[in-house]
Amino acid sequence: MARKQVPPAKYENPVLKVSREQAQKDVNEQIEKGNNILETEIRSQEQLDELKAKRTAWRDFTSQLLKTIFSTNELSTEFSRSWPTTLEISPTTLESEINKFRSKFRLQLNQLVSIQERLQLFDIESSGYSQGAIDSNATIEQTQPLSSPVERQLRKILAELYPNIADIRRVAEDAGLNIGRIAFDTKAINSWHAILSEAKRTNKVGVLFDVVLEEYEANPKLCQAIDAYRAYR
């Protein structure tokens, strides 16, 4: 009996989900932040450990950013796999640790530069409307920058941890925010969007983080999201 042939999986070419200009801007910002980390002078193990934490936050945010820029995870995966893994066999000196850190970081940064250079090769996702059917107001709205992926991820996690409106208001009050200026909503994620916006406006994001970390300091998803936000800001 002839074996039934399985058709090959259909390959989906990644396309841009945002404007090319917005994609260039977002990726260029990450390249600049990566270069700032790479060029930071390191004189102690403590400084090296601090930069490693910043690099991890930068890497995680960049990977998430690429997922929001492109229609598939192909470029995000390409970026993530560019970070080499090595097995430590013998004790190393601080100097060798620093050189290894810079060398591995430079590889991943170069991979992001490669993606940035190829942005012009990707098509832009169709909005489903013909060009003539889009009025001027819609065009302006579509070209306005979106909120950052790291902020959206932070909102999502906070909404999962605090889905109840009473708890959300309590946290906002504990952070010293003006409740009267916050548009609370029946949907927790909308309330957290309003809270984060007010916290940014009044420079109380750090206080807000202190309040939630006091209750959920052992939650790895929250800690990672906050670290990514701090690295992004």
MIVEXZA-832925 format. One record per residue (C-alpha): x, y, z; residue in one letter. Coordinates in pm, whole numbers, plus 50000, padded with zeros to 5 digits. Example, Ala and Ser with C-alpha at 12.3 -4.5 7.8 and 13.67 -1.06 7.14 Angstrom:
512304955050780A513674989450714S
//
This chain:
500005000050000M501335033849902A502095056250194R499915086950221K501915117950154Q501695145250411V501605179550252P504425202350368P503545227750632A502615261050486K505265287350555Y503995321450654E506275350250566N506495375150852P505085409550779V505205441850975L502235447951207K503225484551254V504455511251017S507995507550889R508905540651054E507605528751392Q509465495751358A512695514051274Q512245537151572K511545509051820D514415487051703V516855516151688N515985525252048E516805489852159Q520085490251967I521035522852137E520135509152481K522115477552407G525155498052306N524885518052628N524995485852831I527855471852621L529965503152656E529505506853033T532795504753220E533055474653452I535425474853749R533945449553988S531935417454006Q529015437454147E528995460353842Q529185430153613L526245413353788D524235445553759E524925447753386L524005411253341K520615418653499A520165448653267K521175427352970R518595400953063T515855427253090A516995442352757W517005408252589R513565398452722D512035431652623F513595430752276T512295395552217S508795406652318Q509095438152107L509895417851794L506795396651855K504645428051849T506355442751542I506075411551322F503135389051242S505075357451337T507635348751606N510335340851349E512415372151406L511995370451782S513215334451780T516115343651552E517135370751797F516775348752106S518835320451958R521745343851886S522685343252257W525245314852286P525225290952579T528505278752724T529435253252989L531775265753261E534565240253319I537005259053540S537025290453758P537485322653564T538895356853644T536825388553650L538575400553335E537725368953143S534115370853269E533855406553144I535335397452804N532945368052772K529985389852869F530865416352611R531575390652340S528255372452386K526315404752420F527905418552103R526725387851910L523115393652010Q523345430951951L524745424451602N521805401251537Q519395429351624L521305452751391V520925426351118S517155425751173I517055463751168Q518875464350832E516295440150685R513195459350793L512785474650449Q512455439650300L509275430750490F505795438850367D503365457750590I500305438950714E497145448250527S494565466750734S491705452250533G490735485550378Y491475498950036S493695529750031Q490875551149896G488475540250170A490675553650453I489885589250548D492425613950683S491375609351048N491815571551026A495245575950869T496385598451152I495105573851410E496875544251250Q500245561751237T500225571951601Q502695550951807P501305522352011L501945518052383S505135498552442S504985460252459P506585460752802V503805483252936E501145460752786R502755430152944Q502975447453282L499285457453262R498325421653183K500225407153478I498895433153723L495355426353604A495885389153668E497205395654019L494615422254105Y491365414553916P489145428954190N488295466054173I488505469554552A492065456254557D493005478054261I491765509354439R493585499054758R496895495454577V496425529054405A495675545654738E498665528754907D500865542654629A499625577754707G497815582554376L494895606654342N491915582854312I489765610754171G492005613053865R491855575953782I489175562253550A488475528653712F486765503253489D484945470253535T487755454353335K490885451953550A493285457053260I491655490453177N491915501553539S495585492653545W496145512353227H494645542753400A496675536953717I499975533353532L499225564653329S498535584553646E501625570153816A503795580753523K502245615253517R502965620753887T506345602853896N505055576254135K505725545053929V508495534754169G506175538254468V503515518054288L506035490454218F507085490154585D503465484554689V502815455154454V506225439354518L505555440354891E502685416454824E504045396754527Y507835398754553E508065361054495A506135362654166N508735357953888P506475370853610K505805403253795L509465408453888C510535402253528Q507915426253393A508945453653636I512645448853556D511865450853183A509825482553240Y512625498953437R515165489753167A512855503352897Y512185536353078R
//
